[in-house]
């Protein structure tokens, strides 16, 4: 029940796009700022985008202007639209509540070829 499920990853060419989706429990989604994180092998997990319950968004400098985070309150979904992808975007992408994260989901792999 208390579970995060990420989907939408895949293999794309540099410059391409992917749309990631995260299904979150309503009890978490409705009261928390939600974020998309990524973790590359040997690297720390980093927050790349966040959206508050009111729809205010913030982005890491590395993705600003290329990624867009949004939320669908009716579906308890958080979406990350990723455009102009670069090889350095390759990572496993996760979603979670930002301030009080719950158990991490399996993530979804994003691979960008050059």
Biopython code that builds the backbone (N, CA, C, O; Angstrom):
import numpy as np
from Bio.PDB.StructureBuilder import StructureBuilder

atoms = [
    (1, "UNK", "N", (0.827, -1.202, 0.000)),
    (1, "UNK", "CA", (0.000, 0.000, 0.000)),
    (1, "UNK", "C", (0.862, 1.253, 0.000)),
    (1, "UNK", "O", (0.683, 2.132, -0.843)),
    (2, "UNK", "N", (1.787, 1.339, 0.931)),
    (2, "UNK", "CA", (2.720, 2.456, 0.964)),
    (2, "UNK", "C", (3.889, 2.086, 0.053)),
    (2, "UNK", "O", (4.850, 1.445, 0.476)),
    (3, "UNK", "N", (3.784, 2.497, -1.180)),
    (3, "UNK", "CA", (4.690, 2.034, -2.217)),
    (3, "UNK", "C", (4.828, 3.096, -3.296)),
    (3, "UNK", "O", (3.855, 3.759, -3.656)),
    (4, "UNK", "N", (6.030, 3.250, -3.805)),
    (4, "UNK", "CA", (6.317, 4.141, -4.917)),
    (4, "UNK", "C", (6.692, 3.298, -6.123)),
    (4, "UNK", "O", (7.505, 2.379, -6.019)),
    (5, "UNK", "N", (6.104, 3.611, -7.258)),
    (5, "UNK", "CA", (6.353, 2.852, -8.474)),
    (5, "UNK", "C", (6.715, 3.811, -9.583)),
    (5, "UNK", "O", (5.889, 4.612, -10.021)),
    (6, "UNK", "N", (7.958, 3.727, -10.037)),
    (6, "UNK", "CA", (8.453, 4.571, -11.118)),
    (6, "UNK", "C", (8.414, 3.807, -12.434)),
    (6, "UNK", "O", (8.609, 2.592, -12.465)),
    (7, "UNK", "N", (8.162, 4.523, -13.506)),
    (7, "UNK", "CA", (8.125, 3.901, -14.820)),
    (7, "UNK", "C", (8.491, 4.924, -15.881)),
    (7, "UNK", "O", (8.547, 6.123, -15.610)),
    (8, "UNK", "N", (8.738, 4.446, -17.076)),
    (8, "UNK", "CA", (8.956, 5.318, -18.217)),
    (8, "UNK", "C", (10.389, 5.444, -18.683)),
    (8, "UNK", "O", (10.650, 6.081, -19.703)),
    (9, "UNK", "N", (11.321, 4.852, -17.960)),
    (9, "UNK", "CA", (12.706, 4.933, -18.382)),
    (9, "UNK", "C", (12.966, 4.128, -19.636)),
    (9, "UNK", "O", (12.108, 3.382, -20.107)),
    (10, "UNK", "N", (14.156, 4.292, -20.165)),
    (10, "UNK", "CA", (14.531, 3.574, -21.366)),
    (10, "UNK", "C", (15.825, 4.096, -21.932)),
    (10, "UNK", "O", (16.549, 4.855, -21.287)),
    (11, "UNK", "N", (16.102, 3.680, -23.144)),
    (11, "UNK", "CA", (17.312, 4.068, -23.866)),
    (11, "UNK", "C", (16.954, 5.078, -24.940)),
    (11, "UNK", "O", (16.088, 4.826, -25.777)),
    (12, "UNK", "N", (17.617, 6.215, -24.913)),
    (12, "UNK", "CA", (17.375, 7.253, -25.910)),
    (12, "UNK", "C", (18.698, 7.822, -26.394)),
    (12, "UNK", "O", (19.723, 7.714, -25.722)),
    (13, "UNK", "N", (18.655, 8.425, -27.565)),
    (13, "UNK", "CA", (19.802, 9.140, -28.099)),
    (13, "UNK", "C", (19.952, 10.489, -27.403)),
    (13, "UNK", "O", (18.970, 11.067, -26.936)),
    (14, "UNK", "N", (21.171, 10.979, -27.336)),
    (14, "UNK", "CA", (21.382, 12.330, -26.839)),
    (14, "UNK", "C", (20.502, 13.308, -27.618)),
    (14, "UNK", "O", (20.386, 13.232, -28.841)),
    (15, "UNK", "N", (19.896, 14.215, -26.883)),
    (15, "UNK", "CA", (18.963, 15.147, -27.484)),
    (15, "UNK", "C", (17.529, 14.684, -27.478)),
    (15, "UNK", "O", (16.623, 15.458, -27.786)),
    (16, "UNK", "N", (17.311, 13.433, -27.131)),
    (16, "UNK", "CA", (15.971, 12.886, -27.114)),
    (16, "UNK", "C", (15.230, 13.192, -25.833)),
    (16, "UNK", "O", (15.712, 13.933, -24.975)),
    (17, "UNK", "N", (14.043, 12.606, -25.720)),
    (17, "UNK", "CA", (13.152, 12.882, -24.608)),
    (17, "UNK", "C", (12.605, 11.600, -24.012)),
    (17, "UNK", "O", (12.464, 10.586, -24.695)),
    (18, "UNK", "N", (12.303, 11.664, -22.730)),
    (18, "UNK", "CA", (11.589, 10.619, -22.027)),
    (18, "UNK", "C", (10.626, 11.266, -21.053)),
    (18, "UNK", "O", (10.851, 12.384, -20.589)),
    (19, "UNK", "N", (9.559, 10.563, -20.750)),
    (19, "UNK", "CA", (8.622, 10.996, -19.725)),
    (19, "UNK", "C", (8.548, 9.933, -18.656)),
    (19, "UNK", "O", (8.131, 8.805, -18.920)),
    (20, "UNK", "N", (8.948, 10.283, -17.462)),
    (20, "UNK", "CA", (8.904, 9.376, -16.332)),
    (20, "UNK", "C", (7.653, 9.637, -15.508)),
    (20, "UNK", "O", (7.221, 10.780, -15.355)),
    (21, "UNK", "N", (7.080, 8.568, -14.983)),
    (21, "UNK", "CA", (5.900, 8.678, -14.142)),
    (21, "UNK", "C", (6.148, 8.000, -12.811)),
    (21, "UNK", "O", (6.884, 7.016, -12.731)),
    (22, "UNK", "N", (5.537, 8.524, -11.780)),
    (22, "UNK", "CA", (5.641, 7.978, -10.434)),
    (22, "UNK", "C", (4.257, 7.898, -9.835)),
    (22, "UNK", "O", (3.559, 8.905, -9.714)),
    (23, "UNK", "N", (3.866, 6.700, -9.461)),
    (23, "UNK", "CA", (2.623, 6.495, -8.736)),
    (23, "UNK", "C", (2.932, 6.467, -7.250)),
    (23, "UNK", "O", (3.751, 5.667, -6.796)),
    (24, "UNK", "N", (2.291, 7.323, -6.507)),
    (24, "UNK", "CA", (2.554, 7.461, -5.085)),
    (24, "UNK", "C", (1.288, 7.222, -4.282)),
    (24, "UNK", "O", (0.189, 7.471, -4.778)),
    (25, "UNK", "N", (1.420, 6.746, -3.054)),
    (25, "UNK", "CA", (0.245, 6.631, -2.202)),
    (25, "UNK", "C", (-0.398, 7.992, -1.996)),
    (25, "UNK", "O", (0.290, 8.995, -1.806)),
    (26, "UNK", "N", (-1.708, 8.017, -2.035)),
    (26, "UNK", "CA", (-2.405, 9.281, -1.880)),
    (26, "UNK", "C", (-2.100, 9.975, -0.572)),
    (26, "UNK", "O", (-2.019, 11.202, -0.524)),
    (27, "UNK", "N", (-1.932, 9.206, 0.490)),
    (27, "UNK", "CA", (-1.643, 9.795, 1.789)),
    (27, "UNK", "C", (-0.305, 10.515, 1.803)),
    (27, "UNK", "O", (-0.119, 11.460, 2.570)),
    (28, "UNK", "N", (0.612, 10.087, 0.979)),
    (28, "UNK", "CA", (1.916, 10.728, 0.855)),
    (28, "UNK", "C", (1.848, 11.868, -0.141)),
    (28, "UNK", "O", (2.302, 12.980, 0.129)),
    (29, "UNK", "N", (1.277, 11.575, -1.287)),
    (29, "UNK", "CA", (1.229, 12.527, -2.378)),
    (29, "UNK", "C", (0.510, 13.817, -1.989)),
    (29, "UNK", "O", (0.944, 14.910, -2.355)),
    (30, "UNK", "N", (-0.572, 13.690, -1.260)),
    (30, "UNK", "CA", (-1.448, 14.827, -1.025)),
    (30, "UNK", "C", (-0.880, 15.863, -0.071)),
    (30, "UNK", "O", (-1.323, 17.012, -0.093)),
    (31, "UNK", "N", (0.077, 15.501, 0.759)),
    (31, "UNK", "CA", (0.557, 16.419, 1.787)),
    (31, "UNK", "C", (2.047, 16.721, 1.703)),
    (31, "UNK", "O", (2.569, 17.461, 2.537)),
    (32, "UNK", "N", (2.726, 16.180, 0.737)),
    (32, "UNK", "CA", (4.177, 16.318, 0.675)),
    (32, "UNK", "C", (4.652, 16.955, -0.620)),
    (32, "UNK", "O", (4.073, 16.749, -1.687)),
    (33, "UNK", "N", (5.707, 17.724, -0.501)),
    (33, "UNK", "CA", (6.489, 18.051, -1.677)),
    (33, "UNK", "C", (7.085, 16.753, -2.225)),
    (33, "UNK", "O", (7.698, 15.978, -1.490)),
    (34, "UNK", "N", (6.897, 16.533, -3.509)),
    (34, "UNK", "CA", (7.401, 15.334, -4.158)),
    (34, "UNK", "C", (8.598, 15.688, -5.031)),
    (34, "UNK", "O", (8.651, 16.757, -5.639)),
    (35, "UNK", "N", (9.538, 14.784, -5.077)),
    (35, "UNK", "CA", (10.737, 15.025, -5.856)),
    (35, "UNK", "C", (11.116, 13.859, -6.725)),
    (35, "UNK", "O", (10.770, 12.708, -6.457)),
    (36, "UNK", "N", (11.840, 14.185, -7.777)),
    (36, "UNK", "CA", (12.524, 13.189, -8.591)),
    (36, "UNK", "C", (14.004, 13.246, -8.263)),
    (36, "UNK", "O", (14.610, 14.317, -8.222)),
    (37, "UNK", "N", (14.566, 12.087, -8.034)),
    (37, "UNK", "CA", (15.975, 11.923, -7.718)),
    (37, "UNK", "C", (16.618, 11.036, -8.767)),
    (37, "UNK", "O", (15.932, 10.306, -9.482)),
    (38, "UNK", "N", (17.927, 11.102, -8.853)),
    (38, "UNK", "CA", (18.632, 10.165, -9.702)),
    (38, "UNK", "C", (19.924, 9.733, -9.031)),
    (38, "UNK", "O", (20.499, 10.462, -8.223)),
    (39, "UNK", "N", (20.362, 8.547, -9.378)),
    (39, "UNK", "CA", (21.595, 8.012, -8.837)),
    (39, "UNK", "C", (22.327, 7.250, -9.930)),
    (39, "UNK", "O", (21.822, 6.265, -10.468)),
    (40, "UNK", "N", (23.504, 7.715, -10.242)),
    (40, "UNK", "CA", (24.377, 7.035, -11.180)),
    (40, "UNK", "C", (25.307, 6.111, -10.407)),
    (40, "UNK", "O", (25.553, 6.335, -9.222)),
    (41, "UNK", "N", (25.830, 5.073, -11.061)),
    (41, "UNK", "CA", (26.739, 4.151, -10.362)),
    (41, "UNK", "C", (27.912, 4.881, -9.733)),
    (41, "UNK", "O", (28.565, 5.703, -10.376)),
    (42, "UNK", "N", (28.172, 4.574, -8.467)),
    (42, "UNK", "CA", (29.278, 5.194, -7.760)),
    (42, "UNK", "C", (29.036, 6.615, -7.317)),
    (42, "UNK", "O", (29.936, 7.249, -6.767)),
    (43, "UNK", "N", (27.848, 7.130, -7.540)),
    (43, "UNK", "CA", (27.528, 8.507, -7.179)),
    (43, "UNK", "C", (26.432, 8.542, -6.123)),
    (43, "UNK", "O", (25.677, 7.584, -5.957)),
    (44, "UNK", "N", (26.358, 9.653, -5.421)),
    (44, "UNK", "CA", (25.286, 9.844, -4.462)),
    (44, "UNK", "C", (23.977, 10.133, -5.182)),
    (44, "UNK", "O", (23.961, 10.663, -6.293)),
    (45, "UNK", "N", (22.892, 9.775, -4.530)),
    (45, "UNK", "CA", (21.588, 10.143, -5.036)),
    (45, "UNK", "C", (21.436, 11.659, -4.962)),
    (45, "UNK", "O", (21.794, 12.270, -3.955)),
    (46, "UNK", "N", (20.914, 12.259, -6.006)),
    (46, "UNK", "CA", (20.728, 13.694, -6.031)),
    (46, "UNK", "C", (19.298, 14.050, -6.409)),
    (46, "UNK", "O", (18.666, 13.377, -7.224)),
    (47, "UNK", "N", (18.811, 15.103, -5.811)),
    (47, "UNK", "CA", (17.493, 15.627, -6.140)),
    (47, "UNK", "C", (17.608, 16.486, -7.383)),
    (47, "UNK", "O", (18.409, 17.420, -7.425)),
    (48, "UNK", "N", (16.818, 16.178, -8.389)),
    (48, "UNK", "CA", (16.892, 16.939, -9.637)),
    (48, "UNK", "C", (15.692, 17.848, -9.848)),
    (48, "UNK", "O", (15.800, 18.846, -10.560)),
    (49, "UNK", "N", (14.558, 17.529, -9.251)),
    (49, "UNK", "CA", (13.365, 18.352, -9.424)),
    (49, "UNK", "C", (12.412, 18.092, -8.278)),
    (49, "UNK", "O", (12.359, 16.981, -7.750)),
    (50, "UNK", "N", (11.660, 19.105, -7.892)),
    (50, "UNK", "CA", (10.692, 18.965, -6.812)),
    (50, "UNK", "C", (9.477, 19.818, -7.110)),
    (50, "UNK", "O", (9.562, 20.834, -7.800)),
    (51, "UNK", "N", (8.343, 19.387, -6.579)),
    (51, "UNK", "CA", (7.106, 20.133, -6.754)),
    (51, "UNK", "C", (6.310, 20.072, -5.463)),
    (51, "UNK", "O", (6.121, 18.998, -4.892)),
    (52, "UNK", "N", (5.846, 21.223, -5.004)),
    (52, "UNK", "CA", (5.074, 21.296, -3.777)),
    (52, "UNK", "C", (3.630, 20.919, -4.035)),
    (52, "UNK", "O", (3.206, 20.753, -5.179)),
    (53, "UNK", "N", (2.879, 20.789, -2.947)),
    (53, "UNK", "CA", (1.456, 20.488, -3.087)),
    (53, "UNK", "C", (0.723, 21.590, -3.833)),
    (53, "UNK", "O", (-0.310, 21.341, -4.456)),
    (54, "UNK", "N", (1.246, 22.797, -3.773)),
    (54, "UNK", "CA", (0.651, 23.905, -4.483)),
    (54, "UNK", "C", (1.152, 24.100, -5.895)),
    (54, "UNK", "O", (0.701, 25.008, -6.594)),
    (55, "UNK", "N", (2.083, 23.258, -6.328)),
    (55, "UNK", "CA", (2.556, 23.325, -7.696)),
    (55, "UNK", "C", (3.804, 24.154, -7.917)),
    (55, "UNK", "O", (4.207, 24.359, -9.061)),
    (56, "UNK", "N", (4.425, 24.635, -6.856)),
    (56, "UNK", "CA", (5.686, 25.354, -7.010)),
    (56, "UNK", "C", (6.796, 24.358, -7.325)),
    (56, "UNK", "O", (6.872, 23.296, -6.706)),
    (57, "UNK", "N", (7.645, 24.691, -8.272)),
    (57, "UNK", "CA", (8.674, 23.764, -8.740)),
    (57, "UNK", "C", (10.066, 24.326, -8.516)),
    (57, "UNK", "O", (10.274, 25.539, -8.491)),
    (58, "UNK", "N", (11.011, 23.417, -8.356)),
    (58, "UNK", "CA", (12.419, 23.760, -8.253)),
    (58, "UNK", "C", (13.219, 22.703, -8.983)),
    (58, "UNK", "O", (12.833, 21.535, -9.030)),
    (59, "UNK", "N", (14.340, 23.123, -9.555)),
    (59, "UNK", "CA", (15.174, 22.227, -10.339)),
    (59, "UNK", "C", (16.636, 22.392, -9.978)),
    (59, "UNK", "O", (17.094, 23.482, -9.636)),
    (60, "UNK", "N", (17.351, 21.291, -10.061)),
    (60, "UNK", "CA", (18.794, 21.374, -9.993)),
    (60, "UNK", "C", (19.309, 22.128, -11.211)),
    (60, "UNK", "O", (18.729, 22.055, -12.294)),
    (61, "UNK", "N", (20.402, 22.851, -11.020)),
    (61, "UNK", "CA", (20.959, 23.625, -12.123)),
    (61, "UNK", "C", (21.264, 22.755, -13.340)),
    (61, "UNK", "O", (21.153, 23.211, -14.479)),
    (62, "UNK", "N", (21.641, 21.524, -13.101)),
    (62, "UNK", "CA", (22.046, 20.649, -14.183)),
    (62, "UNK", "C", (20.903, 20.279, -15.125)),
    (62, "UNK", "O", (21.148, 19.878, -16.263)),
    (63, "UNK", "N", (19.669, 20.406, -14.671)),
    (63, "UNK", "CA", (18.526, 20.020, -15.495)),
    (63, "UNK", "C", (17.603, 21.183, -15.806)),
    (63, "UNK", "O", (16.657, 21.026, -16.578)),
    (64, "UNK", "N", (17.853, 22.325, -15.235)),
    (64, "UNK", "CA", (16.989, 23.479, -15.427)),
    (64, "UNK", "C", (16.897, 23.837, -16.908)),
    (64, "UNK", "O", (17.905, 23.919, -17.610)),
    (65, "UNK", "N", (15.678, 24.044, -17.358)),
    (65, "UNK", "CA", (15.454, 24.359, -18.752)),
    (65, "UNK", "C", (15.267, 23.151, -19.639)),
    (65, "UNK", "O", (14.850, 23.287, -20.789)),
    (66, "UNK", "N", (15.567, 21.971, -19.128)),
    (66, "UNK", "CA", (15.438, 20.744, -19.900)),
    (66, "UNK", "C", (14.376, 19.807, -19.339)),
    (66, "UNK", "O", (13.688, 19.123, -20.096)),
    (67, "UNK", "N", (14.240, 19.773, -18.017)),
    (67, "UNK", "CA", (13.287, 18.883, -17.358)),
    (67, "UNK", "C", (12.123, 19.691, -16.809)),
    (67, "UNK", "O", (12.287, 20.844, -16.409)),
    (68, "UNK", "N", (10.953, 19.080, -16.794)),
    (68, "UNK", "CA", (9.770, 19.691, -16.217)),
    (68, "UNK", "C", (9.078, 18.688, -15.304)),
    (68, "UNK", "O", (8.737, 17.583, -15.727)),
    (69, "UNK", "N", (8.874, 19.075, -14.064)),
    (69, "UNK", "CA", (8.156, 18.226, -13.121)),
    (69, "UNK", "C", (6.719, 18.727, -13.014)),
    (69, "UNK", "O", (6.466, 19.932, -13.039)),
    (70, "UNK", "N", (5.794, 17.801, -12.895)),
    (70, "UNK", "CA", (4.393, 18.157, -12.739)),
    (70, "UNK", "C", (3.712, 17.103, -11.882)),
    (70, "UNK", "O", (4.260, 16.027, -11.645)),
    (71, "UNK", "N", (2.523, 17.424, -11.426)),
    (71, "UNK", "CA", (1.779, 16.451, -10.638)),
    (71, "UNK", "C", (0.335, 16.426, -11.093)),
    (71, "UNK", "O", (-0.247, 17.456, -11.432)),
    (72, "UNK", "N", (-0.224, 15.245, -11.093)),
    (72, "UNK", "CA", (-1.618, 15.027, -11.428)),
    (72, "UNK", "C", (-2.301, 14.606, -10.134)),
    (72, "UNK", "O", (-2.216, 13.446, -9.729)),
    (73, "UNK", "N", (-2.968, 15.537, -9.497)),
    (73, "UNK", "CA", (-3.544, 15.267, -8.187)),
    (73, "UNK", "C", (-4.655, 14.223, -8.238)),
    (73, "UNK", "O", (-4.845, 13.468, -7.284)),
    (74, "UNK", "N", (-5.382, 14.181, -9.338)),
    (74, "UNK", "CA", (-6.463, 13.215, -9.461)),
    (74, "UNK", "C", (-5.947, 11.785, -9.536)),
    (74, "UNK", "O", (-6.633, 10.849, -9.126)),
    (75, "UNK", "N", (-4.743, 11.619, -10.058)),
    (75, "UNK", "CA", (-4.181, 10.286, -10.250)),
    (75, "UNK", "C", (-3.071, 9.942, -9.261)),
    (75, "UNK", "O", (-2.519, 8.843, -9.313)),
    (76, "UNK", "N", (-2.741, 10.858, -8.372)),
    (76, "UNK", "CA", (-1.614, 10.664, -7.452)),
    (76, "UNK", "C", (-0.344, 10.301, -8.215)),
    (76, "UNK", "O", (0.368, 9.363, -7.858)),
    (77, "UNK", "N", (-0.081, 11.056, -9.262)),
    (77, "UNK", "CA", (1.073, 10.807, -10.108)),
    (77, "UNK", "C", (1.976, 12.029, -10.149)),
    (77, "UNK", "O", (1.506, 13.167, -10.165)),
    (78, "UNK", "N", (3.267, 11.778, -10.168)),
    (78, "UNK", "CA", (4.271, 12.810, -10.382)),
    (78, "UNK", "C", (4.996, 12.468, -11.668)),
    (78, "UNK", "O", (5.436, 11.335, -11.861)),
    (79, "UNK", "N", (5.118, 13.445, -12.543)),
    (79, "UNK", "CA", (5.687, 13.220, -13.856)),
    (79, "UNK", "C", (6.942, 14.054, -14.025)),
    (79, "UNK", "O", (7.004, 15.200, -13.578)),
    (80, "UNK", "N", (7.933, 13.480, -14.666)),
    (80, "UNK", "CA", (9.139, 14.206, -15.034)),
    (80, "UNK", "C", (9.311, 14.109, -16.541)),
    (80, "UNK", "O", (9.644, 13.050, -17.073)),
    (81, "UNK", "N", (9.084, 15.212, -17.213)),
    (81, "UNK", "CA", (9.321, 15.290, -18.644)),
    (81, "UNK", "C", (10.766, 15.695, -18.855)),
    (81, "UNK", "O", (11.192, 16.757, -18.401)),
    (82, "UNK", "N", (11.515, 14.855, -19.539)),
    (82, "UNK", "CA", (12.943, 15.043, -19.726)),
    (82, "UNK", "C", (13.213, 15.281, -21.203)),
    (82, "UNK", "O", (13.009, 14.389, -22.027)),
    (83, "UNK", "N", (13.664, 16.465, -21.534)),
    (83, "UNK", "CA", (13.988, 16.825, -22.908)),
    (83, "UNK", "C", (15.468, 17.131, -23.033)),
    (83, "UNK", "O", (16.159, 17.353, -22.038)),
    (84, "UNK", "N", (15.942, 17.141, -24.261)),
    (84, "UNK", "CA", (17.345, 17.459, -24.546)),
    (84, "UNK", "C", (18.285, 16.640, -23.673)),
    (84, "UNK", "O", (19.213, 17.175, -23.066)),
    (85, "UNK", "N", (18.037, 15.356, -23.620)),
    (85, "UNK", "CA", (18.798, 14.493, -22.726)),
    (85, "UNK", "C", (20.263, 14.420, -23.131)),
    (85, "UNK", "O", (20.610, 14.435, -24.312)),
    (86, "UNK", "N", (21.101, 14.340, -22.120)),
    (86, "UNK", "CA", (22.542, 14.269, -22.286)),
    (86, "UNK", "C", (23.062, 12.961, -21.704)),
    (86, "UNK", "O", (22.410, 12.374, -20.840)),
    (87, "UNK", "N", (24.214, 12.497, -22.156)),
    (87, "UNK", "CA", (24.766, 11.270, -21.576)),
    (87, "UNK", "C", (24.928, 11.337, -20.063)),
    (87, "UNK", "O", (24.777, 10.320, -19.386)),
    (88, "UNK", "N", (25.227, 12.492, -19.529)),
    (88, "UNK", "CA", (25.384, 12.618, -18.087)),
    (88, "UNK", "C", (24.076, 12.490, -17.312)),
    (88, "UNK", "O", (24.090, 12.427, -16.083)),
    (89, "UNK", "N", (22.958, 12.452, -18.009)),
    (89, "UNK", "CA", (21.680, 12.197, -17.365)),
    (89, "UNK", "C", (21.451, 10.715, -17.087)),
    (89, "UNK", "O", (20.472, 10.352, -16.435)),
    (90, "UNK", "N", (22.329, 9.873, -17.564)),
    (90, "UNK", "CA", (22.169, 8.437, -17.349)),
    (90, "UNK", "C", (22.211, 8.127, -15.859)),
    (90, "UNK", "O", (23.171, 8.472, -15.170)),
    (91, "UNK", "N", (21.169, 7.476, -15.370)),
    (91, "UNK", "CA", (21.055, 7.154, -13.956)),
    (91, "UNK", "C", (19.787, 6.349, -13.753)),
    (91, "UNK", "O", (18.967, 6.207, -14.661)),
    (92, "UNK", "N", (19.641, 5.828, -12.547)),
    (92, "UNK", "CA", (18.357, 5.303, -12.116)),
    (92, "UNK", "C", (17.601, 6.447, -11.466)),
    (92, "UNK", "O", (18.125, 7.120, -10.578)),
    (93, "UNK", "N", (16.388, 6.665, -11.898)),
    (93, "UNK", "CA", (15.573, 7.765, -11.412)),
    (93, "UNK", "C", (14.528, 7.247, -10.431)),
    (93, "UNK", "O", (13.868, 6.237, -10.672)),
    (94, "UNK", "N", (14.398, 7.957, -9.332)),
    (94, "UNK", "CA", (13.474, 7.607, -8.260)),
    (94, "UNK", "C", (12.601, 8.805, -7.917)),
    (94, "UNK", "O", (12.994, 9.953, -8.126)),
    (95, "UNK", "N", (11.431, 8.533, -7.397)),
    (95, "UNK", "CA", (10.626, 9.596, -6.817)),
    (95, "UNK", "C", (10.447, 9.331, -5.337)),
    (95, "UNK", "O", (10.584, 8.196, -4.879)),
    (96, "UNK", "N", (10.141, 10.373, -4.593)),
    (96, "UNK", "CA", (9.859, 10.231, -3.176)),
    (96, "UNK", "C", (9.394, 11.574, -2.621)),
    (96, "UNK", "O", (9.575, 12.621, -3.243)),
    (97, "UNK", "N", (8.799, 11.518, -1.448)),
    (97, "UNK", "CA", (8.565, 12.738, -0.694)),
    (97, "UNK", "C", (9.911, 13.321, -0.303)),
    (97, "UNK", "O", (10.837, 12.583, 0.034)),
    (98, "UNK", "N", (10.022, 14.627, -0.347)),
    (98, "UNK", "CA", (11.314, 15.262, -0.145)),
    (98, "UNK", "C", (11.689, 15.355, 1.333)),
    (98, "UNK", "O", (12.771, 14.918, 1.724)),
    (99, "UNK", "N", (10.818, 15.911, 2.145)),
    (99, "UNK", "CA", (11.163, 16.145, 3.544)),
    (99, "UNK", "C", (11.127, 14.876, 4.378)),
    (99, "UNK", "O", (11.973, 14.682, 5.250)),
    (100, "UNK", "N", (10.169, 14.023, 4.122)),
    (100, "UNK", "CA", (9.977, 12.806, 4.906)),
    (100, "UNK", "C", (9.799, 11.627, 3.965)),
    (100, "UNK", "O", (8.683, 11.137, 3.790)),
    (101, "UNK", "N", (10.876, 11.171, 3.363)),
    (101, "UNK", "CA", (10.773, 10.092, 2.375)),
    (101, "UNK", "C", (10.318, 8.780, 2.994)),
    (101, "UNK", "O", (10.604, 8.478, 4.152)),
    (102, "UNK", "N", (9.608, 8.020, 2.194)),
    (102, "UNK", "CA", (9.207, 6.680, 2.588)),
    (102, "UNK", "C", (10.140, 5.672, 1.912)),
    (102, "UNK", "O", (11.148, 6.054, 1.318)),
    (103, "UNK", "N", (9.806, 4.419, 2.003)),
    (103, "UNK", "CA", (10.630, 3.384, 1.383)),
    (103, "UNK", "C", (10.812, 3.686, -0.106)),
    (103, "UNK", "O", (9.850, 3.977, -0.816)),
    (104, "UNK", "N", (12.046, 3.612, -0.555)),
    (104, "UNK", "CA", (12.338, 3.876, -1.959)),
    (104, "UNK", "C", (11.780, 2.775, -2.850)),
    (104, "UNK", "O", (11.791, 1.596, -2.497)),
    (105, "UNK", "N", (11.295, 3.190, -4.007)),
    (105, "UNK", "CA", (10.849, 2.233, -4.991)),
    (105, "UNK", "C", (12.010, 1.644, -5.760)),
    (105, "UNK", "O", (13.170, 1.837, -5.396)),
    (106, "UNK", "N", (11.699, 0.926, -6.821)),
    (106, "UNK", "CA", (12.737, 0.251, -7.600)),
    (106, "UNK", "C", (13.465, 1.189, -8.548)),
    (106, "UNK", "O", (14.546, 0.864, -9.039)),
    (107, "UNK", "N", (12.886, 2.336, -8.804)),
    (107, "UNK", "CA", (13.462, 3.274, -9.746)),
    (107, "UNK", "C", (13.241, 2.836, -11.183)),
    (107, "UNK", "O", (12.764, 1.732, -11.449)),
    (108, "UNK", "N", (13.596, 3.721, -12.102)),
    (108, "UNK", "CA", (13.514, 3.404, -13.514)),
    (108, "UNK", "C", (14.792, 3.885, -14.193)),
    (108, "UNK", "O", (15.240, 5.010, -13.972)),
    (109, "UNK", "N", (15.366, 3.028, -15.012)),
    (109, "UNK", "CA", (16.671, 3.291, -15.615)),
    (109, "UNK", "C", (16.533, 4.197, -16.827)),
    (109, "UNK", "O", (15.715, 3.954, -17.715)),
    (110, "UNK", "N", (17.337, 5.231, -16.849)),
    (110, "UNK", "CA", (17.445, 6.118, -18.005)),
    (110, "UNK", "C", (18.854, 5.990, -18.560)),
    (110, "UNK", "O", (19.833, 6.207, -17.847)),
    (111, "UNK", "N", (18.948, 5.643, -19.822)),
    (111, "UNK", "CA", (20.231, 5.528, -20.492)),
    (111, "UNK", "C", (20.215, 6.431, -21.717)),
    (111, "UNK", "O", (19.282, 6.388, -22.519)),
    (112, "UNK", "N", (21.242, 7.240, -21.854)),
    (112, "UNK", "CA", (21.345, 8.185, -22.962)),
    (112, "UNK", "C", (22.615, 7.865, -23.725)),
    (112, "UNK", "O", (23.711, 7.900, -23.166)),
    (113, "UNK", "N", (22.467, 7.557, -24.987)),
    (113, "UNK", "CA", (23.607, 7.223, -25.823)),
    (113, "UNK", "C", (24.077, 8.446, -26.590)),
    (113, "UNK", "O", (23.288, 9.341, -26.895)),
    (114, "UNK", "N", (25.356, 8.479, -26.897)),
    (114, "UNK", "CA", (25.946, 9.572, -27.657)),
    (114, "UNK", "C", (26.478, 9.102, -28.989)),
    (114, "UNK", "O", (27.011, 9.901, -29.758)),
]
sb = StructureBuilder()
sb.init_structure("model")
sb.init_model(0)
sb.init_chain("A")
sb.init_seg("    ")
for serial, (resi, resn, name, xyz) in enumerate(atoms, 1):
    if name == "N":
        sb.init_residue(resn, " ", resi, " ")
    sb.init_atom(name, np.array(xyz, "f"), 0.0, 1.0, " ", f" {name:<3s}", serial, name[0])
structure = sb.get_structure()
